[in-house]
Amino acid sequence: MSTSEPKIAIIGAGLSGLVAAICLEEQGFAPEIFEASDSIGGRIKTDFYEGIPLDHGFQVLLTEYPLTKKYLDYGALGLKHFLPGALLYRKGKTSKIGDPLRNATFLFSTVFSGVGSIQDKWKIFRLSSSLKNKSIAQLFEAPGTSTLDFLKEYGFSDRIIDNFFRPFFSGIFLEDELTTSSRMFQFVYKMFSEGDAAIPEKGMQEIPKQLYERLWNTKIHYNRSVARVDGKTIHINGDILDFDAVIIATDPTKLLEQLSATPVQWHSSHTLYFKTKASTMNLPIIGLLTKSDTLVNNLHFVTDVIPVSGSDAILSATVVRAHELSETDLVARAKKELLDCCKLNDLEFIRGYRIDRALPKLKTAHYESRLVKYSDHVFLAGDHLANGSINAAMLSGEQAASETMKALEQTK
Ligand SMILES: Cc1cc2nc3c(=O)[nH]c(=O)nc-3n(C[C@H](O)[C@H](O)[C@H](O)COP(=O)(O)OP(=O)(O)OC[C@H]3O[C@@H](n4cnc5c(N)ncnc54)[C@H](O)[C@@H]3O)c2cc1C
């Protein structure tokens, strides 16, 4: 590209920024990314412990997401799939409920374990079938309410809500009151019903890495935290840089003075990793604590999902409920809960990741970004514009790139 071609800055190398760069490159542009940290991936990061990937916060790729199907090569990621179901730790007993979201016939075990009623089973069947027959667009066009109100209005019993829906979706929405929009609930439910939850064999960070590997003409400046965006100008540590267009692929409220009064609010989570001699699950499945007063919401053995020969078993346990505990006290509390509810002992704490800004708290959920073109030269991307998911982040990057190119075309 010649130097007279438009100069485009992207702020943030998370999924939305990386997808924006891919789309721009496909049309012959050579954007520059300014990233505050020293690596790509944003909220998707992985560390390793004795060769075992530890994600910064438990998250999964839903294989039916339209945008991950479009941009990722699942084969190259070596996806490891979770079983479609859950282990419920309830009143000292463990019930394995098979595929309640994908196939209603598996619900017999749910019904007989006392997790829900026969009516609940039929309602799950009805809900699964009605969602299969609806497009994603229809789900997001429907009037939204909270997930909890939706489940109640649908007629689900308190028993199935408390024993299954609340713990399962708390772990996904990172909030346990199920205030998240029912549109998002139905979208996620549909994705679970029609595909799998999976993790790349080398951890979630392989997702942004694969996007990054598609970039040939994008320059990434690491450790460059943008302080302010002023029209076409970005301010970084005293430097003032001019561009023809700027894509802000992160929470823009600190960068644009006009938005500073309405900062994005966030849900947080804290994932703790423990080492132990052997898995007690021996299955790639998510375990849920159903008691209303535990801090631990969900657990799984990383080494059951991604087996590493000769290694100890590595347990991931995620806390969603708000707490004021130090990490040391949280670890002690989590160990007690895991012993009392799941009979897990001999747990050695190895690492913890508290993520304060994990998922955006949104009043309602949209499939596409609501606000892409902020001004003639500034465009927005990021999951906070639509819904907290990998799919939304990627789609927002695509939308921002498309609007940017349209605007540049008009100014030619
Ligand atoms: C714990 C947790 C669990 C999750 N679970 C799931 C799940 O199971 N399934 C799912 O689909 N999604 C899940 N998500 C959500 C998913 O990870 C996000 O939707 C997605 O990664 C957001 O990408 P993004 O590009 O919008 O933002 P980010 O990843 O936040 O990227 C923004 C980037 O901008 C950079 N940046 C910020 N400010 C500046 C600045 N001033 N200057 C320069 N750079 C800046 C940041 O360093 C970052 O790299 C989860 C997220 C977390 C944290």
The ligand as a Tripos MOL2 file, in Angstrom:
@<TRIPOS>MOLECULE
LIG
   53    58     1     0     0
SMALL
NO_CHARGES

@<TRIPOS>ATOM
      1 C1        -13.7300  -14.6350   32.8030 C.3       1 LIG1
      2 C2        -14.3730  -14.5040   31.4670 C.ar      1 LIG1
      3 C3        -15.2340  -15.4940   31.0210 C.ar      1 LIG1
      4 C4        -15.8190  -15.3850   29.7540 C.ar      1 LIG1
      5 N1        -16.5650  -16.4290   29.2940 N.ar      1 LIG1
      6 C5        -16.9420  -16.4390   27.9940 C.ar      1 LIG1
      7 C6        -17.4820  -17.6110   27.4060 C.ar      1 LIG1
      8 O1        -17.5390  -18.6770   28.0370 O.2       1 LIG1
      9 N2        -17.8960  -17.5480   26.1070 N.ar      1 LIG1
     10 C7        -17.8200  -16.3910   25.3820 C.ar      1 LIG1
     11 O2        -18.2480  -16.3800   24.2210 O.2       1 LIG1
     12 N3        -17.2780  -15.2690   25.9070 N.ar      1 LIG1
     13 C8        -16.8090  -15.2860   27.1730 C.ar      1 LIG1
     14 N4        -16.1860  -14.1800   27.6890 N.ar      1 LIG1
     15 C9        -16.1900  -12.9340   26.9130 C.3       1 LIG1
     16 C10       -15.1020  -12.8190   25.8370 C.3       1 LIG1
     17 O3        -13.8540  -13.1830   26.3370 O.3       1 LIG1
     18 C11       -15.0970  -11.3530   25.4070 C.3       1 LIG1
     19 O4        -16.3830  -11.0490   24.8840 O.3       1 LIG1
     20 C12       -14.0650  -10.9800   24.3380 C.3       1 LIG1
     21 O5        -12.8040  -11.5060   24.6180 O.3       1 LIG1
     22 C13       -14.0070   -9.4520   24.2660 C.3       1 LIG1
     23 O6        -13.1430   -9.0060   23.2330 O.3       1 LIG1
     24 P1        -13.0210   -7.4410   22.9420 P.3       1 LIG1
     25 O7        -12.1170   -7.2710   21.8050 O.co2     1 LIG1
     26 O8        -14.3950   -6.8790   22.8540 O.co2     1 LIG1
     27 O9        -12.3980   -6.7910   24.2570 O.3       1 LIG1
     28 P2        -11.0630   -7.0800   25.0670 P.3       1 LIG1
     29 O10       -10.7100   -8.5120   25.0260 O.co2     1 LIG1
     30 O11       -11.2840   -6.4630   26.4020 O.co2     1 LIG1
     31 O12        -9.9370   -6.2950   24.2690 O.3       1 LIG1
     32 C14        -9.6700   -4.9360   24.4540 C.3       1 LIG1
     33 C15        -8.1700   -4.7000   24.2690 C.3       1 LIG1
     34 O13        -7.9490   -3.3080   24.3120 O.3       1 LIG1
     35 C16        -6.8070   -3.0460   25.0920 C.3       1 LIG1
     36 N5         -6.9490   -1.6800   25.6270 N.ar      1 LIG1
     37 C17        -7.8290   -1.2570   26.5680 C.ar      1 LIG1
     38 N6         -7.6740    0.0640   26.7780 N.ar      1 LIG1
     39 C18        -6.6890    0.4690   25.9330 C.ar      1 LIG1
     40 C19        -6.0800    1.7280   25.6880 C.ar      1 LIG1
     41 N7         -6.4470    2.8390   26.3410 N.pl3     1 LIG1
     42 N8         -5.0870    1.7960   24.7540 N.ar      1 LIG1
     43 C20        -4.6950    0.6800   24.0600 C.ar      1 LIG1
     44 N9         -5.2480   -0.5350   24.2710 N.ar      1 LIG1
     45 C21        -6.2320   -0.6340   25.1940 C.ar      1 LIG1
     46 C22        -6.8340   -4.1150   26.1560 C.3       1 LIG1
     47 O14        -5.5430   -4.3170   26.7440 O.3       1 LIG1
     48 C23        -7.3220   -5.3040   25.3660 C.3       1 LIG1
     49 O15        -6.2510   -6.0330   24.8060 O.3       1 LIG1
     50 C24       -15.5870  -14.2400   28.9500 C.ar      1 LIG1
     51 C25       -14.7300  -13.2370   29.4080 C.ar      1 LIG1
     52 C26       -14.1000  -13.3920   30.6320 C.ar      1 LIG1
     53 C27       -13.1000  -12.3490   31.0470 C.3       1 LIG1
@<TRIPOS>BOND
     1     1     2 1
     2     2     3 ar
     3     2    52 ar
     4     3     4 ar
     5     4     5 ar
     6     4    50 ar
     7     5     6 ar
     8     6     7 ar
     9     6    13 1
    10     7     8 2
    11     7     9 ar
    12     9    10 ar
    13    10    11 2
    14    10    12 ar
    15    12    13 ar
    16    13    14 ar
    17    14    15 1
    18    14    50 ar
    19    15    16 1
    20    16    17 1
    21    16    18 1
    22    18    19 1
    23    18    20 1
    24    20    21 1
    25    20    22 1
    26    22    23 1
    27    23    24 1
    28    24    25 2
    29    24    26 1
    30    24    27 1
    31    27    28 1
    32    28    29 2
    33    28    30 1
    34    28    31 1
    35    31    32 1
    36    32    33 1
    37    33    34 1
    38    33    48 1
    39    34    35 1
    40    35    36 1
    41    35    46 1
    42    36    37 ar
    43    36    45 ar
    44    37    38 ar
    45    38    39 ar
    46    39    40 ar
    47    39    45 ar
    48    40    41 1
    49    40    42 ar
    50    42    43 ar
    51    43    44 ar
    52    44    45 ar
    53    46    47 1
    54    46    48 1
    55    48    49 1
    56    50    51 ar
    57    51    52 ar
    58    52    53 1
@<TRIPOS>SUBSTRUCTURE
     1 LIG1         1 GROUP 0 **** ****
